[in-house]
Every structure is written in C-alpha cells, then in structure tokens.
C-alpha cells in the first residue's frame, strides 16, 4: 500500500480523472484570453489530447506523452511560438483558474502549480512587445 509520501503527484491530485477535468476547464480559458488564443488557431481537440498526455506524465503518471511522441522537450517544441513573459503569466492564470474550477486544492495542487510555474518560466522565448 502506498503512503502519502510514496504516492506520485499524479496519484495525489486524483490521477486520470483530475487531469482530464483540469484540461477541460483550462482550454476554454485559453481560447478566451487575448494573449493566448492567437497561439492556438487550429482548434482544440488535438491540443487537449496532447496536454492530457503531457500532464499525466509530468505529474508522475504513465509516460503517455513519451510513448507517442518521444521525450517531451517542451521548450524545444514551443520554439516556433512566441512565448512571452505576459503569455506565460496568462497561461498560469488560466491554469490556476481551472484548478479552482475543478476544486483541486491542498498541498498537491500547490506542488503541481509550482512545477507548472517553473515550466512556464522556462518556456519564455520572446520579450513582451515594447521590451
């Protein structure tokens, strides 16, 4: 039996069901955000599927993303998109709101959000306009 200390973050947040609900709550916010929506002109279904695979693996669940696409290398995969500090913050705000919507709370949420904050900062590859 796993103890709280030996559980993965994936298990602590509630596994597959939580990841799916989080992605479903997240992307409507992305498409409503003026800074983020231009980055996603081709629809949402495939992006949501990939985000589900990535977040599952990122949180310590099965390596679904790597099984289909190889190592995540998210920074490299996003070089074609202008990820600015403002967009990184908007992405985090949308994720935080999605976590609120699905009721993800407590230390596991804080840990996931902290890790996502680190990723968002690493993803920045362009200055904000006017900088």
C-alpha positions, 0 to 999 in steps of 0.5 A: 500500500502506498503512503502519502509520501510514496504516492506520485503527484499524479496519484495525489491530485486524483490521477486520470480523472483530475487531469482530464477535468483540469484540461477541460476547464483550462482550454476554454480559458485559453481560447478566451484570453487575448494573449493566448488564443492567437497561439492556438488557431487550429482548434482544440481537440488535438491540443487537449489530447496532447496536454492530457498526455503531457500532464499525466506524465509530468505529474508522475503518471504513465509516460503517455506523452513519451510513448507517442511522441518521444521525450517531451522537450517542451521548450524545444517544441514551443520554439516556433511560438512566441512565448512571452513573459505576459503569455506565460503569466496568462497561461498560469492564470488560466491554469490556476483558474481551472484548478479552482474550477475543478476544486483541486486544492491542498498541498498537491495542487500547490506542488503541481502549480509550482512545477507548472510555474517553473515550466512556464518560466522556462518556456519564455522565448520572446520579450513582451512587445515594447521590451 
